Amino acid sequence: MLLTRLLFTCELITSAPSLSVNLTVCKVPRETRVDQLVDAVVVHHNRIDLTGRCVEALARDEGPLRTVTIIDSGSVTSIADSQRELWVELLGRRKEGRRPIGLFVESLKENVGFAEGNNRGLALRIRDGAGFYLILNNDAYLEPRTLTLMVDTALESGAGMVAPAVYRADDPEQVDRFGLTLTRSGAGYDRKNESDGPLLCPSGCAALYRRDLVLELMADPEGFFDRRFEAYAEDLDVGLRARARGYRVAFATKAKILHQGGATFGPSSPQSYFLRHRNTIWTIAKNFSTELLYEVGFWLILGQLAGIFNGVRRRRFFAIVRGKIEGAKGWGEFRRQASNRSKVSDLGLLDHRFWIRP
């Protein structure tokens, strides 16, 4: 039984296109229940400075963090042995006399994207039996009690997903996001306060998922995160798939995370606009029931047109149009592939507003 295994070995699991390093062995103390422990996954690509700061913050965890798995997704320069050794020392926490946190590094030859990178990390850890899994951007930095508060929120609410309070790293008093909301026009937004639309799901920037939810969505052909998305809206897709199957979401108000933001593509890069608009269309195709599409179809069409006009204002017209064209091309196929799945039909899950921010 997984819950009675109080001693576990951090072992190497390899895949054909990757190079892996087994770094340390960890123990779960007898007073800590395995089903309340957390395994974290961080996707790394080139920015070793960000990932290093992320690991430093994780090493200060005061609660349930058991392991950190770093997926190096095709970085130009591989993570050096000296850097790995530094992380092992940080997470080992011998000087502090605290329970060590296990470290795994999986180096992929190619950049597989944020979605598939996290899928690889989850696949490496899922059989170890943690009760929760933290998906964390490498430019997001946890406060010491954040995970404890998130796990407590999940246990108290029975939610399968928990969103923390994320603030800007350059201005810790300014809200970055309080999870995600989706409008009836099909526009996904970061919530800026607790009344800023109904909380649909956590942002992939920092999200805690319960083990049973992870196992169920991992069984879908596209993986836990849809690997076809690469990046952006993969968290929205997971949220809708989870809500359609009856899982709930909770907001951990006092669980604080600092987020630098825009570290991969840049906050306003053409590629980020392309991916957001393409992937949001695919998300709606996969997850909206026929009844819900009829109910909000008019607003969805207006929302797509509004997005194009907004692209002109932001000087990202061609990237947005290209994203919408690619999204429309894939609509039928995504719809057919998800035809036998549960879909979202509750209009109450969507924000009633047409547009939140220009």
N, C-alpha and C positions, 0 to 999 in steps of 0.2 A: 504493500500500500504506500502511495506517495506521501500521505500525511504522516506516516510513521517513520519515514526515512529522514532521520535527523542529521545524518552525515551524507554529504553528496560531493561528488567530484566534478569540477568544471572540466568537461571533456571536449575534445575536438570533433566537430562534425564537418566534413568537407563536401564540396560540390565540384563537379568537373571543371568549370571555368574559373576556379578561384584558388587562392593560396591562403592558408590559415596558419595561425600561431596559437598554440595552447600555452597559456601564461601562468595560471595559478590554480591552487586548490583551496576551496573555501569550506567553512563549516557553518551550519545553521545551529545556533545555540538551542539547548533543550527547552528554554522558556518561551521560544518564539514559534508560533504556529506557522507551518509552511503555507497554509491557505491565506495568510495575511501578508505574505512577503511579496516583493515586487521585483521583477526583472525588467531592466531598462534597455531600450534599443535606440542607438544614435547612429544616423547615417552621416558619414564624413565624405567630403569631396573637396580636396585641395586646401581648404582653410584650416591648417593645423592650429593656428592661434585661437580660432573660435572653439574648435573641438577640445583643445587643452583647457580653456576656461570652463567649458561645460563639464568636463571630467572633474576639475577642481571643485566645482560647486556640488556635483554629485557625491564627492568624497566627504562632504560636510553633512551628509544626510544623518539625521538623528533617529531615524525610524526603521522602516521595513525594507529598505533597498538591499537586495541580495546579490545581484550581478549587473554588470554593465557590458553590453555587447556593442562593439563599434564595427560598423560595416563601412569599410573604405571602398567607395564605389568608383573605381577607375581613376583615382587621383593621378595627376601627372607625376608626382613624386610620392612613392610609397612611404608609409609611416615608418620612421627609423626605429631601429632596435632600442636606441637610447631613449626615445620618446615613450616607447612601450614600457620600458623599465621604470621610467619616472611615474607613469600612470599606475603601474603595479604597486609601487611604493606608496603613492597617494591613497589608493583604494585599500591597500593593506592596513593602513591606519595603526601600525604597531606603536608609534610614538604616543598616540592618544589612548591606547589600550582598549579600543573599541572593536566590535565584531568586524572582520574584514569583509570587503565587498569584492566579489569575483570579477575578473576582467577577461573578456574575449575580444580578439581582433580578427576579423575576417576581411582579407584583402582581395577584391575582385579585379580582374584584369580590365573589365569594361565598366563604364558608367551605366548602371541599369536603371537609374532614376530613383527618386525618393520613395515611390510606392513599392517597387520591387526590392529596393534595398531594405526597407523595413520588413517586407515579407521574409527575406532571407534571415534577418535577425530573429524574427519570431519563430521561424522553423527551427533554428538552432537551439532555442531555449524551451520550446513548448513542452517537451517531454520531461523537463526537470520538475514540473509540478507547482510552480508559483501560482498564487491565487490571482495576481494582477500583473498587467504588463503596461509599462510606461513607454509611450512613443514620444520622443523628444528631439526637436531640432538641435543641431550642434551650436546654434547661436542663441539658445535658451538656457537660462541659468536658474537653478532651483534654490530657494531659501532652505535652511536646514530642516524645518518642520513641515515643508510642503507635502511630502509624500505621506507622512502620518495623517495630516489633515484630509488628504484626498482619499486615503483608504478608509478612514473613519467615516467620511461622507458616504462612500459607497456602501459600507456595512450598515450604517444607520438608515439609509434610504432604500437599499435594495437595488440601486441603479447598476446597470451594466457598463455605463460610461460616466466618467467624471471630468468636468472641465474646471481647470484652476483659474484664478485671477491673474491675467498676464499683463504686465506693465512694461513700458519702454525702458530699455537698458540705459539710454542716454538721458532719461528723465523719469526716474522711478515713481513719481507721483502721477504720471500721465498714463491713462489706461491704453493698452494696446489691443486687448480683446478679452471678452468674458464668454468665450465660446462662439458658436456660429448660429445665425438665423437665416432663413430662406424666405423670400417674399413670394407672393402669389404670381409675380411677374417672372419668377425663376432667377432672381438675383440673390446670390449668397453674400452675406455680410458678416464681418466681425462685430459682435455686440460690444458697444461702448459703455453700457451700464446695464443693470439688472432688469430695467424696464424697456430695453431696446429690442423689442420683439421677443417672441417665445424662444427659449433655448432649444435648438434642435439637436445639437451634438457638440462635442468638443472640437476645437481646432487641432489639426495634426501638428501644429507647433508644439503642443504639450497636451497629451491626452492619456488618461488612465482607462484601461479596458479590463473587464473581468474575464477570468479564464474561460468560462463557458461560452461567452460571446466570441472570444478570439477563436476558439476551436470550431464553432459553428460557421463563422464566416471564412475561416481558412479552408473549409471544405468546398467552397464555391470555386468553380473553374478558374476564375480570374485571380484568386488568392484573397487574403484578408483585405489588403488594399488592391484595387484594380491595377495590375501592372501595366495595362495599356495606357493609363493616364499619365505616366511618368512623374508628374508633379502637379499640384493644384487641383482642388475639388475632390481628391481621393478621400479626404476626411469627410466631406459632405456625402459622398457615396456610401461610405461605411456607416455614417449616421443614419441615413435613410434606410439602408438594408437592415440595420439593427432595429430601428423603430418599427419597420414593417413586420418584424418577427416578434414584437412585443417587448423588447428591451427598453428600459427607461434611462434617462440621463439626469444627472444632478450637477449643481454648481457648488464648488468648494470655495466659498467667499473669501476665507482667510488664507487659502493656499496660494502663496505668491511666487510668481516666476517673472524674471526679467528677460526681455526678448530684444535682440538687436535688430532683426528683421531685414529681409531683402538681401541676404548674404550670398545666395546661390546665383540667381539671375539678375538681381537688382530689383528694387521695389517697383520700378516703372519700365522695365525692359520690354521690348516687343515680344520676346519669347514668353514672358510671364502673362502678357495679355492674350496671346494666342492660346496658351494652354488653359487659362481660366475659362475663356469663352467656349472653346471646344469641349472641354471636360464637363462643364456645367450642363451643356446640351445632352451629352452622353449620360450624365447622372440622372437627369429628368427622364430620359428615354427608358432607362433601366428600372426606375423606382416609382414612378407615378402610375397609379392604376388608371384604367380607361375612364372610369367615372371621374377621377380627379382631373384628368386632362380635359375632359369636356367642361368641367366646372370652371377651370382657370385658363382654358385655351386662349381665349381672347386676350387675357392679360399677359400670357406667355409671349404671344406674338408681338404685342406692344412693347414688352420688355426687351425682346431681341432688337427691335428697331431703335429703341431708346439707347441700347448699348452701342449701336453703330454711330448714332449721333454723338454720344459721349466720346467715342473714339476719335471723332474729328476734333473735338475740343481739346483732347489730350494728345493729339498728334500721333495717335496709334491706330488710325483708321485701317490701314492695310493688314496689320497684325490681327485686329479684331475681326475683320471681314473674313480673313483666311481661317481663323478659328471657327467662326460660325459656319462657313462652308464645309469644313472638315467635320464639324459636329453634325450638320444636317446629313452629310453623306453616310455617316455611321448610324443614324437614327434607327433605320429599319433593322439593321443587323443586331444592334444592342437590344432593341425591343423584342426581337424574336428569341434571342438567347436567354432573356429573362422571362419568357412567357409563362413558365410554370412556377415562378416564384411568388411569394407574398409581396405585395406592393403597398405603398402608402396611399390611403384613401381619405384620411382625416384632414380636412381643410384647416382644422384648428392647430395643426403642427406648423402651418405657414404663417408668416407675418402678413397681416391684412393690408399693409401699405403697398403701393405700387413701386415706390422708389424710396430709399432711405437717405442716401447721400449721393450727390452728383459725381 
